[in-house]
Amino acid sequence: MAWIHDASEPGERQPIDIVYLVVGAVGVVVLGVWGQSETSVDLDLLRVLNSLPNALRGPARIVYAVGSIWTVVGIALVLLALRRWRIAFHVALAGFGAWAGALALHHVLGPHAVSNLDLRLRTGVEPVYASTHLAVITAIVVALGPALVRPVRRILMVVILLVGLAAMYLGAALPSDAIGGLLLGLAAGSAVLVGFGASSGRPSLEEVRDALIGLGIDLADLSRSGERVPRLAVLDVTLTSGER
């Protein structure tokens, strides 16, 4: 697949994933405490987005639905169909972990008291910390990230932003709730990568062979070199002419 790397390479635990895990976990707690105070900054920013015309409600609901738990199921099934077993497991574990974490926070904290705020609840529910949809879509992107090509990763970053804006427009999340969901998803996705190892992101031998043949290069043999370079794949290439 041109948009996702082969996952046959051994997983690697990256120090940056540990950093993301710590930042996400600590951020969820700190922001949760601040978010319950419902500061004027939080509410003023919400009013700006929530007061936009009702004509945007349909598209916003579609975008918001991208962060549902059914997206986790759908992506995992697609990856299973493509025989990306390990990546499918990562997505399912990260997505459901973020979803469960958000529900636990909802149970502990409950919805915001927004009776004094002229809020348009376009989803029919009151905002609550942390945003489940932001947590789920962020966890999916973090878990998928190491295996995806760079353009796809950038597109998914935009998707996360759009889901967050849709959540606030619909009245389903205050800005602090949206950011809290983002941090929760970051923690859930990073926890999976730390626990099971992230895809190296390096192309497999089959992908390299197909790419070289596509360039018109006649290969006699292609194998991994004994030389090890961090985050790089070093290959021994033998051409039909016998040159290496």
C-alpha positions as CSV (number, residue, x, y, z in Angstrom):
1,M,0.0,0.0,0.0
2,A,1.3,3.4,-0.9
3,W,-0.1,5.1,2.2
4,I,1.1,2.6,4.9
5,H,4.3,0.8,5.4
6,D,4.6,-3.0,5.7
7,A,4.5,-4.0,9.4
8,S,6.8,-7.0,9.0
9,E,9.7,-5.1,10.5
10,P,10.3,-5.6,14.3
11,G,8.7,-3.0,16.5
12,E,10.8,-0.4,18.1
13,R,10.3,1.5,21.4
14,Q,11.2,5.2,20.8
15,P,12.1,7.6,23.7
16,I,9.8,10.2,22.2
17,D,6.8,7.9,22.8
18,I,7.7,7.8,26.5
19,V,7.8,11.6,26.5
20,Y,4.4,11.8,24.8
21,L,3.0,9.3,27.3
22,V,4.2,11.3,30.3
23,V,3.1,14.6,28.8
24,G,-0.3,13.3,27.9
25,A,-1.0,11.6,31.3
26,V,0.2,14.6,33.3
27,G,-1.6,17.1,31.0
28,V,-4.9,15.3,31.4
29,V,-4.8,15.6,35.2
30,V,-3.6,19.2,35.2
31,L,-6.0,20.4,32.6
32,G,-8.9,18.5,34.2
33,V,-8.4,20.4,37.4
34,W,-8.2,23.8,35.5
35,G,-11.1,22.9,33.2
36,Q,-13.6,22.4,36.1
37,S,-13.2,26.0,37.1
38,E,-14.9,27.0,33.8
39,T,-12.8,30.2,33.4
40,S,-13.8,33.1,31.2
41,V,-11.1,32.3,28.7
42,D,-12.6,28.8,28.3
43,L,-16.1,30.1,27.9
44,D,-15.3,33.1,25.7
45,L,-13.5,30.9,23.2
46,L,-16.4,28.4,23.2
47,R,-18.9,31.2,22.5
48,V,-17.0,32.3,19.4
49,L,-17.3,28.8,17.8
50,N,-20.7,27.8,19.3
51,S,-22.4,31.0,18.0
52,L,-21.6,30.2,14.4
53,P,-24.7,29.7,12.1
54,N,-26.8,26.6,12.4
55,A,-26.2,25.9,8.7
56,L,-22.9,24.3,9.7
57,R,-24.5,21.8,11.9
58,G,-24.8,19.0,9.3
59,P,-21.1,19.1,8.2
60,A,-20.0,19.5,11.8
61,R,-21.9,16.4,12.9
62,I,-20.3,14.4,10.1
63,V,-16.8,15.6,11.1
64,Y,-17.5,15.0,14.8
65,A,-18.6,11.4,14.0
66,V,-15.1,10.7,12.7
67,G,-14.1,10.5,16.4
68,S,-16.6,7.9,17.4
69,I,-15.8,4.4,18.7
70,W,-17.1,3.0,15.4
71,T,-14.2,4.6,13.6
72,V,-11.9,2.4,15.7
73,V,-13.8,-0.7,14.7
74,G,-13.8,0.3,11.0
75,I,-10.1,1.1,10.7
76,A,-9.2,-2.0,12.6
77,L,-11.3,-4.2,10.2
78,V,-9.7,-2.5,7.2
79,L,-6.2,-3.1,8.5
80,L,-7.1,-6.8,9.2
81,A,-8.4,-7.1,5.7
82,L,-5.0,-5.8,4.5
83,R,-3.3,-8.2,6.8
84,R,-1.7,-5.5,8.9
85,W,-2.3,-7.5,12.1
86,R,0.0,-5.7,14.5
87,I,-1.1,-2.2,13.4
88,A,-4.8,-3.3,13.7
89,F,-4.2,-4.4,17.2
90,H,-2.5,-1.2,18.1
91,V,-5.3,0.9,16.7
92,A,-8.0,-1.2,18.5
93,L,-6.2,-1.1,21.8
94,A,-5.4,2.6,21.7
95,G,-8.8,3.6,20.5
96,F,-10.8,1.6,23.0
97,G,-8.3,2.6,25.8
98,A,-8.9,6.3,25.0
99,W,-12.7,5.7,24.9
100,A,-12.7,3.9,28.2
101,G,-10.5,6.6,29.8
102,A,-12.8,9.4,28.7
103,L,-15.9,7.5,30.0
104,A,-14.1,7.1,33.4
105,L,-13.4,10.8,33.6
106,H,-17.0,11.5,32.7
107,H,-18.2,9.3,35.5
108,V,-15.9,11.0,38.0
109,L,-16.3,14.6,37.0
110,G,-19.8,14.7,35.4
111,P,-21.0,17.4,32.9
112,H,-20.1,21.1,33.2
113,A,-22.6,23.3,35.0
114,V,-23.3,25.6,32.0
115,S,-26.7,26.9,33.1
116,N,-25.4,30.5,33.1
117,L,-24.0,30.1,29.6
118,D,-26.1,30.7,26.5
119,L,-24.9,27.5,24.9
120,R,-26.4,25.8,21.8
121,L,-26.3,22.1,22.6
122,R,-26.5,20.8,19.0
123,T,-25.7,17.2,20.1
124,G,-28.3,17.2,22.8
125,V,-25.8,16.5,25.6
126,E,-23.9,18.9,27.9
127,P,-20.1,19.3,27.5
128,V,-18.0,17.1,29.8
129,Y,-14.2,16.6,30.4
130,A,-12.5,15.1,28.4
131,S,-13.9,15.0,24.9
132,T,-14.4,11.3,24.0
133,H,-14.3,12.0,20.2
134,L,-11.0,13.9,20.5
135,A,-9.5,11.2,22.6
136,V,-10.5,8.5,20.2
137,I,-9.3,10.1,17.0
138,T,-6.1,11.3,18.5
139,A,-5.3,7.8,19.9
140,I,-6.0,6.3,16.4
141,V,-3.6,8.8,14.7
142,V,-0.8,8.3,17.3
143,A,-1.1,4.5,17.1
144,L,-1.1,4.6,13.3
145,G,1.5,7.3,12.9
146,P,4.7,5.4,12.8
147,A,3.4,3.1,10.0
148,L,2.0,5.9,7.8
149,V,3.7,7.9,5.1
150,R,4.2,11.6,6.0
151,P,1.5,13.1,3.8
152,V,-1.2,10.9,5.3
153,R,0.0,11.8,8.8
154,R,-0.3,15.5,8.0
155,I,-3.9,15.0,6.7
156,L,-4.8,13.2,9.9
157,M,-3.5,16.0,12.0
158,V,-5.9,18.3,10.2
159,V,-8.7,15.8,10.9
160,I,-7.9,16.0,14.6
161,L,-8.2,19.8,14.5
162,L,-11.5,19.6,12.6
163,V,-13.0,17.2,15.1
164,G,-12.0,19.5,17.9
165,L,-13.6,22.5,16.2
166,A,-16.7,20.5,15.4
167,A,-17.0,19.4,19.1
168,M,-16.9,23.0,20.3
169,Y,-19.3,24.2,17.6
170,L,-21.8,21.5,18.5
171,G,-21.5,22.4,22.2
172,A,-20.2,18.9,23.1
173,A,-16.9,20.2,24.5
174,L,-15.4,23.3,26.0
175,P,-11.9,24.2,24.7
176,S,-10.4,22.6,27.9
177,D,-12.5,19.5,27.2
178,A,-11.2,19.3,23.6
179,I,-7.6,19.8,24.7
180,G,-8.1,17.2,27.5
181,G,-9.3,14.7,24.9
182,L,-6.3,15.4,22.7
183,L,-4.0,14.8,25.7
184,L,-5.9,11.6,26.7
185,G,-5.6,10.3,23.1
186,L,-1.9,11.1,23.1
187,A,-1.4,9.2,26.3
188,A,-3.4,6.2,25.2
189,G,-1.8,5.9,21.8
190,S,1.7,6.4,23.2
191,A,1.1,3.8,25.9
192,V,0.4,1.2,23.2
193,L,3.6,2.2,21.3
194,V,5.7,2.1,24.4
195,G,4.2,-1.2,25.5
196,F,4.4,-3.1,22.2
197,G,6.9,-1.1,20.2
198,A,6.1,1.2,17.3
199,S,6.4,0.3,13.6
200,S,9.9,1.2,12.4
201,G,8.4,3.0,9.5
202,R,11.2,1.6,7.3
203,P,10.1,-0.1,4.0
204,S,10.3,-3.9,3.9
205,L,12.5,-5.8,1.4
206,E,9.5,-6.4,-0.8
207,E,8.6,-2.7,-0.9
208,V,12.2,-1.7,-1.8
209,R,12.5,-4.5,-4.4
210,D,9.2,-3.4,-6.1
211,A,10.4,0.3,-6.0
212,L,13.7,-0.5,-7.7
213,I,12.2,-2.7,-10.3
214,G,9.7,0.1,-11.0
215,L,12.7,2.3,-11.7
216,G,13.9,-0.2,-14.3
217,I,16.8,-1.5,-12.2
218,D,17.5,-5.2,-12.7
219,L,18.1,-6.9,-9.4
220,A,19.9,-10.2,-8.9
221,D,19.7,-10.1,-5.1
222,L,18.5,-7.8,-2.3
223,S,19.3,-8.4,1.4
224,R,19.7,-6.6,4.7
225,S,23.3,-5.5,5.5
226,G,25.0,-6.5,8.7
227,E,25.7,-2.8,9.2
228,R,23.3,-1.1,11.7
229,V,22.5,2.5,11.5
230,P,19.8,3.9,13.9
231,R,16.4,4.6,12.2
232,L,17.8,3.7,8.8
233,A,17.7,0.5,6.7
234,V,21.0,-0.5,5.2
235,L,20.7,-3.0,2.3
236,D,23.0,-5.0,0.1
237,V,22.0,-4.7,-3.5
238,T,23.3,-7.0,-6.2
239,L,22.5,-6.1,-9.8
240,T,22.2,-8.7,-12.7
241,S,25.6,-7.4,-13.9
242,G,27.2,-8.7,-10.6
243,E,27.8,-5.2,-9.3
244,R,27.0,-4.4,-5.7
